[in-house]
Amino acid sequence: MGSGDGRPGDAEAVLAEALKAFWVMVGVLAVIWVVQAVNWADGYGLSLHYGIHARDVTGLTGVLTAPFLHLSWAHIEGNSGPLFIFGFLAAFRGVKKFLSLTVLIVLVSGLGAWLTSGPGTVTAGASGVVFGYFGYVIVRGFFDRHRIDIAVGLVMALCFAYQFAVLLPHRGISWQGHLFGFIAGIAGGWILRERRPRATKPGTPDGGTRPLPSGTTPGSRADLLKELDDLGL
């Protein structure tokens, strides 16, 4: 598993990233609430104009703007809590990786809603992004092999299990954006996973190292037998 060694420097680095993640999410929420106030004052004209207009090429810009727009105060209130929780958990391992994840989720969720929503419909809201972060948090620990992240993902999946029902078709809800966002989050867990160098051993011509045979460890009996077989003995 990819757990740290407990050195003070490691703990300080994690705490620093967690603090950055906290303020990033505070900033995101502040922006969408300011936009909501302007949107409300405009009679929600921003949502109608800059939301995602299904299969309307002129409305493709809504893929980028729709996550900042909502259709009512209840809508933004329902999204804000999960957005902060899942966003923080997705970001605390690294804000730079989090930003790449967010771009992936916004594009996949928005384009998925644009392609599959009913004709004449307009989609707005951060729900697709919320479900993207949700999917990412659930799978990240398994891909990165961090035990604590596996535990966090399982806890989140159990605590918010009711959210899975929203991935199914519902009248008046953009389940398409939710579903594609969730898929994007899982894909992001794989694409942005931590890469670890393969185990090597000394004594080979190629730079002095060579990948170990699958299923063996240095000094193991299977390793010795493999060496003998390579020598033709």
N, C-alpha and C positions, 0 to 999 in steps of 0.2 A: 504494500500500500504506500501511497505517496505522502505519508505524514511527515511533519518536520521533526527536527531533533531536539526541539525544546530550548534552543539557545535564545538568550535575551534579544539578540539582533533579529531573529526570525519573528518573535512575538511582536516586536516593535514595528517591523515591516507590515505584518498582517493588520495591526492596529491602525497604522497610517493609511493603508488601503481602505479599511473599513470606514475610517473617518472621511476619506475622500468620497467613498460611495454614499455615505449619509448625506453629505452636502450636495452631491450631484442630484440625488433624488429630491432633496428639499428644493433645489433650483428648478427641477423639472415640474414639480407640483406647483410651484409659485407661478411658472409661466402659463401652465394650462388653466389655472384659476384666474389669472389676469385676463387671458384670452376669453374665458367663460364670461367674465363680467362685461367685456366689450361685446361679446356675441349676444348676451342677454339683452343689453341695451339696444342692440340692432335688431331685436326681434328674431334672433337666431338666423339672420341672413347669411352670416359667415359660414355656418354649417351647411346651409343649402347651396351656397355658391362654391365653397372650397371643399366640400365633402367629395366622396368617391361616387361618381356617376357611372353606373354599371354600363360597360362596353361603349362608353362615349369617349372617343379619342381626345376631345377637347377637355375632358374632365380627368385625364390621367395625372395632372398635377395634384389632384386630391389624394393620391397615394401617399404623398409626403406631408400634406397639410391636415388630413383628416384625423390623425391621432391627437392633435391639439384641440380639436373641436368636439363639442358635445351638444346634445339636443335638449337638455333640461338640467336643472340643478340636481334632481335625483340621479340622473345619468352620471354626472361627474362625481357626485358623492359616492356612488356605488363603485366607481372605478378607482378612486383615489387611494383607498386603503390597500387593496391588493396590488396596485401599481407600485406603491412605496415599498411594501413588504417584499414582493418578488423582485422588484428592481434592485433593492438594496442587496438581497441575497445573491443576485446575479452579478452584481458589481464588486462585491467586497474582495474577490480574488484578483481584481485588476480592472481599473477603470478603462484602460485602453482596449482591452479585450471586450469589455462591456459595450463600448461604443461600436465596435465592429459587429457585435451580436445585435445591437439595436438596429443598425442599418439593414442587416439581413432580415430581421423580423418585420420591420416596417415595409420593406419592398415585397417580401413574399406574402405577408398578410394582406397588404393593400392590393397587389396585383391579383391575388386569389379572389378577393371580394369583387374586384372590378370585372373579372372574367366570369364569375359564377353567380353573382347576385341577379335578382330578377330585373327585367328591363324597366327602366324608368325609376328605379330606386336610387336613393342617396344614402351612403354609409358614412357615419362619422363616429368618432370616439376612440379612446385608447384601449378598448377591450382586446383587440387583436394583439397589441403589444403586451398587455397583461398576460394573455395566454401564452405568448411566446416566452416570456420570462419564466412563467410557470413550468412549461415543458423543459426549459433549459435547466432550471433548478432541480427538477426531478431526476434528470439523467446525468448531469455533470459529474457527480461523484463516481458513477460507474465508469465513465470514460476516462476521468483523470485518476481514478483509483485512490481517492481521498476518502478515508473512512468517515470523517466528520461530515463531509458533503453528502455521502450516501445516506447517512442518518438524517440530515436536514431534508434531503429530497423525499425520503420516505415519510417523515413527519408532515411535510407540506402536502404530500399527496393524500395522506389520511385526513388531515385537518380540513382540506379544501376539496374533498372527494365530490361534494355536491356540484362543484364547478364543471365536472366532466359532462354533466347532463346538458350544459349549454353548448357543447360541441355537436349536438344533434339538432336537426332542423326545428326551428321555432318561428312561429309567425311574429313579425315585428322585431326580430332580433337578428343581427348579422352573424349567424352561426358560421357562415363561410369565412369571415374574417377571423373568428375565434379559432376555427379548425386549421386554417392555413398558418395562423400565427403560432399555434401549438406545434405544428409540424416543423415550422422554421426554427423554433426553440430547440427541438430535439436534434435537428440537423446541425444547428449551431453548436450543440454540445459535442458533436462528433468532429466538426470542422475545426473548432477552436480548442480541442483537447490538448493536454500537455503532451509533448513529444519527449520520450525518454530514449537515450542512446541504447543500442543493443549491447548486451553483455559480450565482452571480448576477452581473449586470452593471449598472452605473449608467445613468442617463438614461431611466428609465421612470417613468410617472406613479404607479405603485403603490409608494409609499414610496421611490422612487428606485432600485428593483432589480427584476429580472425573471429567471426561470430561463432559462439558456442553452438554445438549441435542442439536441436530442439529437445527439451526435456532433460538437459544435463546441467550440472554445476561443476565448477573447477574442482579437480581432485576426486570427482566421483568415479565409481567403478565403471559406470556406463561411458563416461568420458574416456577413461583409459582404454576400454574395449574399442571405442571409436577410433582412437589414435592408432591402435594396433591394426585395425582393419584398413585404415588409410595407408599404412606402411606395407600392407599385403602380408601381414604375419597372422 
